[in-house]
Amino acid sequence: MSSLEKIAGRRAELDELAESLAKQLAEVDAEREELAVAERVLRRLYEQEAEAAGQDAGLPQQVQVAGRSILKVPHRREVVDASALPGDYRRMLQIVQATGGPDVGAELGIDAVVPGRLEPLRGKLSKLAVRGWLHKLPNGTFTIRA
């Protein structure tokens, strides 16, 4: 193999490495941008929570996320009772308490036959479980947390 062939071979290896590194750099830059956005959103949420701490704790609080106003579901340990929850969440707690949990969708008039109709409800019930209001059983149903 001649010196020119060795140089050409090495150049091809370096070109492949440069292409691979450029791809990795683009992925890193994209992830860094996602982290910057997440950081801005969290800072806004923390600021809004600090402002909301001065508000009446008995009323459901709203926070801004990506320019949209959403209701804040407080942790159970943060409030005296369920009256601090938004109305639809209080209704879900009442249904779970009255029925034992599996028929929340039917009680709310949600057609379970239509695919995907129960997913937003399950998300809200899961949020209540994470916040300490409900207990999620292994079979996917929910009960009132004692």
Residue frames as a rotation matrix with the C-alpha (Angstrom) as fourth column:
MET 1
0.588 0.809 0.000 0.00
0.809 -0.588 0.000 0.00
0.000 0.000 -1.000 0.00
SER 2
-0.258 -0.701 0.665 1.40
0.673 -0.624 -0.397 3.36
0.694 0.345 0.632 -0.98
SER 3
-0.829 -0.137 -0.542 1.62
0.509 -0.586 -0.630 6.43
-0.231 -0.798 0.556 1.20
LEU 4
-0.819 0.573 -0.031 -1.12
-0.519 -0.717 0.466 8.12
0.245 0.398 0.884 -0.86
GLU 5
-0.153 0.775 -0.613 -3.46
0.024 0.623 0.782 5.18
0.988 0.105 -0.114 -0.26
LYS 6
-0.410 -0.066 -0.910 -2.73
0.873 0.261 -0.412 5.31
0.265 -0.963 -0.049 3.48
ILE 7
-0.970 0.041 -0.239 -3.46
0.036 -0.949 -0.312 9.04
-0.240 -0.311 0.920 3.56
ALA 8
-0.560 0.809 -0.177 -6.69
-0.546 -0.200 0.813 8.57
0.623 0.552 0.554 1.60
GLY 9
-0.143 0.476 -0.868 -7.74
0.467 0.806 0.365 5.74
0.873 -0.353 -0.337 3.94
ARG 10
-0.634 -0.160 -0.757 -7.02
0.769 -0.235 -0.595 7.81
-0.083 -0.959 0.272 7.03
ARG 11
-0.944 0.327 -0.038 -8.86
-0.329 -0.928 0.178 10.80
0.022 0.180 0.983 5.52
ALA 12
-0.288 0.875 -0.389 -11.93
-0.217 0.336 0.917 8.58
0.933 0.348 0.093 4.96
GLU 13
-0.227 0.143 -0.963 -11.77
0.835 0.538 -0.117 7.39
0.502 -0.831 -0.241 8.59
LEU 14
-0.850 -0.164 -0.501 -11.55
0.430 -0.765 -0.479 10.97
-0.305 -0.623 0.720 9.84
ASP 15
-0.775 0.631 0.006 -14.44
-0.453 -0.564 0.690 12.04
0.439 0.532 0.724 7.58
GLU 16
-0.072 0.741 -0.668 -16.62
0.283 0.657 0.699 9.28
0.956 -0.139 -0.257 9.08
LEU 17
-0.388 -0.149 -0.909 -15.56
0.917 0.031 -0.397 10.31
0.088 -0.988 0.125 12.60
ALA 18
-0.992 0.015 -0.124 -16.32
-0.005 -0.997 -0.076 13.97
-0.125 -0.075 0.989 11.86
GLU 19
-0.464 0.877 -0.120 -19.77
-0.350 -0.057 0.935 13.03
0.813 0.476 0.334 10.55
SER 20
-0.010 0.421 -0.907 -20.48
0.667 0.678 0.308 10.92
0.745 -0.602 -0.288 13.63
LEU 21
-0.638 -0.307 -0.706 -19.31
0.752 -0.447 -0.485 13.68
-0.167 -0.840 0.516 15.97
ALA 22
-0.929 0.352 0.113 -21.42
-0.285 -0.876 0.389 16.26
0.236 0.329 0.914 14.13
LYS 23
-0.121 0.916 -0.383 -24.48
0.002 0.386 0.923 14.05
0.993 0.111 -0.048 14.58
GLN 24
-0.096 0.016 -0.995 -23.72
0.929 0.360 -0.083 13.61
0.357 -0.933 -0.050 18.29
LEU 25
-0.919 -0.286 -0.272 -23.22
0.364 -0.880 -0.305 17.36
-0.152 -0.379 0.913 18.69
ALA 26
-0.639 0.755 0.150 -26.60
-0.374 -0.474 0.797 18.04
0.673 0.453 0.585 17.06
GLU 27
0.126 0.677 -0.725 -28.26
0.437 0.618 0.653 15.59
0.891 -0.399 -0.218 19.46
VAL 28
-0.407 -0.364 -0.838 -26.53
0.913 -0.151 -0.378 17.21
0.011 -0.919 0.394 22.45
ASP 29
-0.995 0.044 0.087 -27.60
-0.036 -0.995 0.096 20.68
0.091 0.093 0.992 21.28
ALA 30
-0.276 0.958 -0.080 -31.21
-0.198 0.025 0.980 19.52
0.941 0.286 0.183 20.88
GLU 31
0.155 0.304 -0.940 -31.24
0.783 0.542 0.305 18.01
0.602 -0.783 -0.153 24.37
ARG 32
-0.739 -0.467 -0.485 -29.69
0.666 -0.617 -0.419 21.13
-0.103 -0.633 0.767 25.86
GLU 33
-0.816 0.512 0.268 -32.45
-0.318 -0.785 0.532 23.22
0.482 0.349 0.803 24.25
GLU 34
0.094 0.868 -0.487 -35.10
0.170 0.468 0.867 20.88
0.981 -0.164 -0.103 25.70
LEU 35
-0.130 -0.223 -0.966 -33.52
0.967 0.186 -0.173 21.25
0.219 -0.957 0.191 29.14
ALA 36
-0.975 -0.223 0.000 -33.51
0.221 -0.962 -0.160 25.03
0.035 -0.156 0.987 28.81
VAL 37
-0.396 0.907 0.142 -37.23
-0.351 -0.293 0.890 24.99
0.849 0.302 0.434 27.99
ALA 38
0.237 0.466 -0.853 -37.96
0.568 0.646 0.510 22.66
0.788 -0.605 -0.111 30.91
GLU 39
-0.556 -0.530 -0.640 -35.96
0.830 -0.313 -0.462 24.92
0.045 -0.788 0.614 33.21
ARG 40
-0.919 0.263 0.295 -37.94
-0.202 -0.954 0.221 27.99
0.339 0.143 0.930 32.10
VAL 41
-0.002 0.974 -0.226 -41.24
-0.141 0.224 0.964 26.17
0.990 0.034 0.137 32.67
LEU 42
0.118 0.002 -0.993 -40.19
0.851 0.515 0.102 25.00
0.512 -0.857 0.059 36.13
ARG 43
-0.870 -0.449 -0.205 -39.03
0.491 -0.753 -0.438 28.48
0.042 -0.482 0.875 37.09
ARG 44
-0.617 0.723 0.312 -42.41
-0.425 -0.639 0.641 29.87
0.663 0.263 0.701 36.02
LEU 45
0.246 0.727 -0.641 -44.21
0.222 0.602 0.767 27.20
0.944 -0.331 -0.013 38.02
TYR 46
-0.259 -0.422 -0.869 -42.11
0.934 0.118 -0.336 27.86
0.244 -0.899 0.363 41.12
GLU 47
-0.984 -0.093 0.155 -42.74
0.070 -0.987 -0.145 31.60
0.166 -0.132 0.977 40.81
GLN 48
-0.282 0.956 0.079 -46.47
-0.432 -0.200 0.879 31.05
0.857 0.214 0.470 40.41
GLU 49
0.221 0.325 -0.920 -46.57
0.602 0.697 0.391 28.67
0.767 -0.640 -0.042 43.37
ALA 50
-0.678 -0.512 -0.527 -44.76
0.732 -0.408 -0.546 31.24
0.064 -0.756 0.652 45.49
GLU 51
-0.856 0.442 0.269 -47.30
-0.372 -0.887 0.274 33.87
0.360 0.134 0.923 44.44
ALA 52
0.000 0.924 -0.382 -50.17
-0.205 0.374 0.904 31.46
0.979 0.079 0.190 45.00
ALA 53
-0.404 -0.202 -0.892 -48.94
0.744 0.495 -0.449 30.69
0.532 -0.845 -0.049 48.52
GLY 54
-0.988 0.033 -0.149 -50.15
0.058 -0.821 -0.568 34.13
-0.141 -0.570 0.809 49.46
GLN 55
-0.494 0.863 -0.110 -53.63
-0.558 -0.217 0.801 33.41
0.667 0.457 0.589 48.06
ASP 56
0.151 0.673 0.725 -56.56
-0.967 0.251 -0.032 31.78
-0.204 -0.696 0.689 49.84
ALA 57
-0.827 -0.556 0.085 -55.58
-0.540 0.827 0.157 28.14
-0.157 0.084 -0.984 50.31
GLY 58
-0.335 0.775 0.536 -59.23
-0.014 0.565 -0.825 27.08
-0.942 -0.284 -0.179 50.19
LEU 59
0.638 0.571 -0.517 -59.66
-0.487 -0.220 -0.845 27.95
-0.596 0.791 0.137 46.51
PRO 60
0.570 -0.448 0.689 -58.31
0.690 0.715 -0.107 25.88
-0.445 0.536 0.717 43.62
GLN 61
0.206 -0.609 -0.766 -55.23
-0.245 -0.790 0.562 27.61
-0.947 0.071 -0.312 42.30
GLN 62
0.954 0.061 0.294 -54.32
0.271 0.249 -0.930 28.05
-0.130 0.967 0.221 38.66
VAL 63
0.037 -0.972 -0.233 -50.83
0.051 -0.231 0.972 28.07
-0.998 -0.048 0.041 37.20
GLN 64
0.722 0.127 -0.680 -49.61
-0.621 -0.315 -0.718 28.99
-0.306 0.940 -0.149 33.73
VAL 65
-0.087 -0.725 0.683 -47.85
0.106 0.675 0.730 26.32
-0.991 0.135 0.018 31.67
ALA 66
-0.740 -0.302 0.602 -46.88
0.609 0.081 0.789 27.06
-0.287 0.950 0.124 28.08
GLY 67
-0.942 0.330 0.062 -49.28
-0.281 -0.876 0.392 30.00
0.184 0.352 0.918 28.09
ARG 68
-0.125 0.928 -0.350 -52.23
-0.012 0.351 0.936 27.89
0.992 0.121 -0.033 29.23
SER 69
-0.343 0.124 0.931 -53.94
-0.907 -0.300 -0.294 28.20
0.243 -0.946 0.215 32.58
ILE 70
-0.168 0.273 -0.947 -54.31
0.042 0.962 0.270 24.88
0.985 0.005 -0.174 34.41
LEU 71
0.694 0.475 0.540 -55.77
-0.537 -0.158 0.829 24.05
0.479 -0.866 0.145 37.79
LYS 72
-0.477 -0.877 0.057 -53.34
-0.626 0.293 -0.723 23.01
0.618 -0.381 -0.688 40.47
VAL 73
0.647 0.591 -0.481 -54.17
-0.086 0.684 0.724 19.83
0.757 -0.428 0.494 42.34
PRO 74
0.135 -0.645 0.752 -52.62
-0.916 -0.370 -0.153 20.19
0.377 -0.669 -0.641 45.80
HIS 75
-0.601 -0.384 -0.701 -51.02
-0.020 0.884 -0.467 17.36
0.799 -0.266 -0.540 47.73
ARG 76
0.364 0.833 -0.416 -53.27
0.396 0.266 0.879 16.01
0.843 -0.485 -0.233 50.43
ARG 77
0.036 -0.438 -0.898 -50.80
0.999 0.041 0.020 16.99
0.028 -0.898 0.439 53.15
GLU 78
-0.844 -0.427 0.325 -50.88
0.460 -0.887 0.030 20.64
0.276 0.175 0.945 51.96
VAL 79
-0.504 0.758 0.413 -54.59
-0.506 -0.647 0.570 21.26
0.700 0.079 0.710 52.63
VAL 80
-0.613 0.335 0.715 -57.16
-0.714 0.153 -0.683 20.56
-0.338 -0.930 0.146 55.32
ASP 81
-0.082 0.661 0.746 -59.71
0.092 0.751 -0.654 18.77
-0.992 0.015 -0.122 53.16
ALA 82
-0.412 -0.063 0.909 -60.89
0.827 0.394 0.401 18.07
-0.384 0.917 -0.110 49.62
SER 83
0.670 0.707 -0.226 -62.57
0.553 -0.679 -0.483 21.47
-0.495 0.198 -0.846 49.32
ALA 84
0.138 -0.716 -0.684 -59.22
-0.351 -0.681 0.643 22.79
-0.926 0.152 -0.346 48.06
LEU 85
-0.619 -0.340 0.708 -59.50
0.439 0.598 0.671 20.53
-0.651 0.726 -0.220 45.00
PRO 86
-0.819 0.387 -0.424 -60.99
-0.574 -0.544 0.612 21.69
0.006 0.744 0.668 41.70
GLY 87
-0.031 0.966 0.257 -64.66
-0.917 0.075 -0.392 20.67
-0.398 -0.248 0.883 41.34
ASP 88
0.528 0.264 -0.807 -64.21
-0.675 0.706 -0.211 17.78
0.514 0.657 0.552 38.93
TYR 89
-0.493 -0.765 -0.415 -61.54
-0.244 0.580 -0.777 16.24
0.835 -0.282 -0.473 41.17
ARG 90
-0.711 0.335 0.618 -63.82
-0.662 -0.022 -0.750 16.54
-0.238 -0.942 0.237 44.22
ARG 91
0.367 0.900 -0.234 -66.57
-0.924 0.323 -0.206 14.80
-0.110 0.291 0.950 42.23
MET 92
0.152 -0.398 -0.904 -64.19
-0.435 0.795 -0.423 11.95
0.887 0.458 -0.052 41.34
LEU 93
-0.862 -0.477 0.168 -63.28
-0.331 0.282 -0.901 11.50
0.383 -0.832 -0.401 45.00
GLN 94
-0.303 0.841 0.449 -66.97
-0.850 -0.026 -0.526 11.35
-0.431 -0.541 0.723 45.91
ILE 95
0.535 0.495 -0.684 -67.65
-0.785 0.591 -0.186 8.73
0.313 0.637 0.705 43.24
VAL 96
-0.283 -0.709 -0.646 -64.67
-0.277 0.705 -0.653 6.58
0.918 -0.006 -0.396 44.29
GLN 97
-0.877 -0.028 0.480 -65.82
-0.480 0.051 -0.876 6.79
0.000 -0.998 -0.058 47.90
ALA 98
-0.019 0.982 0.187 -69.42
-0.889 0.069 -0.454 5.89
-0.458 -0.174 0.871 47.02
THR 99
0.757 0.397 -0.519 -68.77
-0.635 0.634 -0.441 3.14
0.154 0.663 0.732 44.44
GLY 100
0.664 -0.585 0.465 -65.45
0.107 0.690 0.715 1.73
-0.740 -0.426 0.521 45.52
GLY 101
-0.104 -0.867 -0.487 -63.72
-0.285 -0.444 0.850 3.08
-0.953 0.227 -0.201 42.44
PRO 102
-0.642 -0.386 0.663 -64.21
0.431 0.533 0.728 1.01
-0.635 0.753 -0.176 39.29
ASP 103
0.011 0.769 0.639 -67.26
0.997 0.037 -0.061 2.87
-0.071 0.638 -0.767 37.91
VAL 104
-0.266 -0.153 -0.952 -66.03
0.339 -0.939 0.056 6.46
-0.902 -0.308 0.302 37.94
GLY 105
-0.981 -0.155 -0.113 -66.26
-0.054 -0.342 0.938 6.81
-0.184 0.927 0.327 34.16
ALA 106
-0.518 0.854 0.049 -69.81
0.682 0.378 0.626 5.46
0.516 0.357 -0.778 34.05
GLU 107
0.072 0.540 -0.839 -70.88
0.924 -0.353 -0.147 7.75
-0.376 -0.764 -0.524 36.90
LEU 108
-0.401 -0.309 -0.862 -69.47
0.052 -0.948 0.315 10.74
-0.915 0.082 0.396 35.03
GLY 109
0.641 0.764 -0.075 -71.29
-0.086 -0.026 -0.996 9.68
-0.763 0.645 0.049 31.85
ILE 110
-0.164 -0.771 -0.615 -68.14
-0.880 -0.167 0.444 8.83
-0.445 0.614 -0.651 29.89
ASP 111
0.847 0.479 -0.233 -68.73
-0.527 0.691 -0.494 6.31
-0.076 0.541 0.837 27.10
ALA 112
0.126 -0.849 0.512 -66.14
-0.533 0.377 0.757 3.60
-0.836 -0.369 -0.405 27.76
VAL 113
0.585 0.151 0.797 -66.88
0.469 0.739 -0.484 1.93
-0.662 0.657 0.362 24.41
VAL 114
0.951 -0.267 0.155 -65.18
-0.028 -0.575 -0.817 4.76
0.308 0.773 -0.555 22.51
PRO 115
0.381 -0.882 -0.279 -61.41
0.885 0.435 -0.168 4.14
0.269 -0.183 0.946 22.51
GLY 116
-0.541 -0.789 0.292 -59.40
0.624 -0.609 -0.490 6.68
0.564 -0.083 0.821 24.48
ARG 117
0.233 0.723 0.650 -62.35
-0.001 -0.668 0.744 8.28
0.972 -0.174 -0.155 26.27
LEU 118
0.927 0.182 -0.329 -61.25
0.292 0.202 0.935 7.04
0.236 -0.962 0.134 29.69
GLU 119
0.093 -0.993 -0.069 -57.58
0.866 0.114 -0.487 8.03
0.492 -0.014 0.871 29.36
PRO 120
-0.316 -0.213 0.924 -58.02
-0.130 -0.956 -0.264 11.66
0.940 -0.204 0.275 30.51
LEU 121
0.679 0.619 0.394 -60.05
-0.511 0.014 0.859 10.40
0.526 -0.785 0.326 33.48
ARG 122
0.779 -0.458 -0.427 -57.39
0.579 0.787 0.213 7.82
0.239 -0.413 0.879 34.36
GLY 123
-0.207 -0.876 0.435 -54.80
0.550 -0.472 -0.689 10.60
0.809 0.096 0.579 34.17
LYS 124
-0.016 0.285 0.958 -56.76
-0.559 -0.797 0.228 12.70
0.829 -0.532 0.172 36.65
LEU 125
0.932 0.362 -0.012 -57.30
-0.212 0.573 0.791 9.72
0.293 -0.735 0.611 38.96
SER 126
0.413 -0.866 -0.281 -53.58
0.793 0.494 -0.356 8.93
0.447 -0.076 0.891 38.78
LYS 127
-0.306 -0.487 0.818 -52.78
0.045 -0.866 -0.499 12.55
0.951 -0.116 0.287 39.63
LEU 128
0.485 0.559 0.673 -55.03
-0.677 -0.247 0.693 12.24
0.554 -0.792 0.259 42.69
ALA 129
0.920 -0.198 -0.338 -53.18
0.323 0.872 0.367 9.06
0.222 -0.447 0.866 43.66
VAL 130
-0.011 -0.989 0.149 -49.77
0.704 -0.113 -0.701 10.69
0.710 0.097 0.698 43.27
ARG 131
-0.347 -0.065 0.936 -50.96
-0.307 -0.935 -0.179 13.64
0.886 -0.349 0.304 45.35
GLY 132
-0.979 -0.197 -0.045 -52.11
-0.038 0.397 -0.917 11.31
0.199 -0.896 -0.396 48.16
TRP 133
-0.389 0.908 0.156 -55.88
-0.910 -0.353 -0.216 11.55
-0.141 -0.226 0.964 47.73
LEU 134
0.756 0.619 -0.214 -56.40
-0.652 0.743 -0.152 8.06
0.065 0.254 0.965 46.26
HIS 135
-0.181 -0.758 0.627 -54.64
-0.528 0.613 0.588 4.73
-0.830 -0.224 -0.511 46.33
LYS 136
0.234 0.191 -0.953 -54.06
-0.954 0.232 -0.187 2.95
0.186 0.954 0.236 43.01
LEU 137
0.474 0.030 0.880 -54.46
-0.416 0.888 0.194 -0.80
-0.776 -0.458 0.434 43.29
PRO 138
-0.569 -0.791 0.226 -52.36
-0.205 0.402 0.892 -3.26
-0.796 0.462 -0.390 41.22
ASN 139
-0.274 0.531 0.802 -55.41
0.814 0.572 -0.100 -4.07
-0.511 0.626 -0.589 39.07
GLY 140
-0.781 -0.148 0.607 -55.62
0.519 -0.694 0.498 -0.42
0.347 0.704 0.619 37.99
THR 141
0.341 0.928 0.149 -58.61
0.583 -0.333 0.741 0.60
0.738 -0.166 -0.654 40.11
PHE 142
-0.604 -0.504 0.618 -58.57
-0.070 -0.738 -0.671 3.34
0.794 -0.448 0.411 42.72
THR 143
0.253 0.649 -0.717 -59.70
0.825 0.242 0.510 3.52
0.505 -0.721 -0.475 46.33
ILE 144
0.762 0.050 0.646 -59.90
-0.232 -0.910 0.344 6.30
0.605 -0.412 -0.682 48.88
ARG 145
-0.308 -0.908 -0.284 -56.67
0.228 0.219 -0.949 6.66
0.924 -0.357 0.139 50.84
ALA 146
0.556 0.560 -0.614 -57.32
0.673 0.131 0.728 6.31
0.488 -0.818 -0.304 54.54
